Amino acid sequence: MKKIELKFENEEGKTATISLDNPVEPVDPVVVNTAMDAIMSQNAFFSSGGDLVAKKSARIVERNVTDIEL
């Protein structure tokens, strides 16, 4: 399963991550940048370390799981 992770810095200088399942691909960096700006300007999410104050990064993460029969 793929996820997009949006990483922000909060007021305490710590990283806060927002993860969303099944991102639209190919990812448009302009759209991601605009969405992250909107999240910060609207205080859309709460962080235990305070408001989100800066964008750090965005990435696509893919996780593969293989069950082992016992």
N, C-alpha and C positions, 0 to 999 in steps of 0.2 A: 504494500500500500504506500502511496506517495502522500506527502504532506508538504505544505509550504510553512516555513517558520519565519516569522517577522520578529526581529530582535530589536529592542529599544533599551535605552539607558533611562533609569528613573532618577528621581531627585537625590537618592542616596548614592548614585553612581553605580548601582548594580544593574545587571541585565534582566530584563523582563521579556519573556517570549510568548508570542501568540501563535498557536499552531492551528492550521485549517486543513481538513482532509480533502483529497481529490482536487488539487489545483488545476486550473485551466492551462493546458500546454499547447503550444509553446508559451512560456511565461513572458509577458511584456514588461520589461523593467520600468517603463514610464508609468504604467498602470499601478504597479506595486509601489512605486515611489509616491504617487498621488494618494493611494489608499493609506499609506503609512502617515503621510502629512495630515490627512483627514482624521485619522485615529488620534493623533496627538492634539490637533487643534480643537477637537470636540470633546477631549477627555473621555473617550468612548469606553476605556477599560480602566479598572482600578488596579493599582500595584501596591503591595504591602510596603514598598519603599518610597511611596509618593507618586506624584504625576510622572507620566512619560515625558521626557524632556529632549531626547535626541534619538535619531535613527542610528542603529549600529550596523545591521546587516539583514539580508533576506536570503533564504536558501530553500532548495527543494531537497527533501530527505526521503529516501526510499528504504523501506524495511522489508526484508525477506525472512520469513519464518518457515523452518522445516521441522515438522514433528518427527520425533524419534519414537518408534514403537518399542515398548518395554515388555 
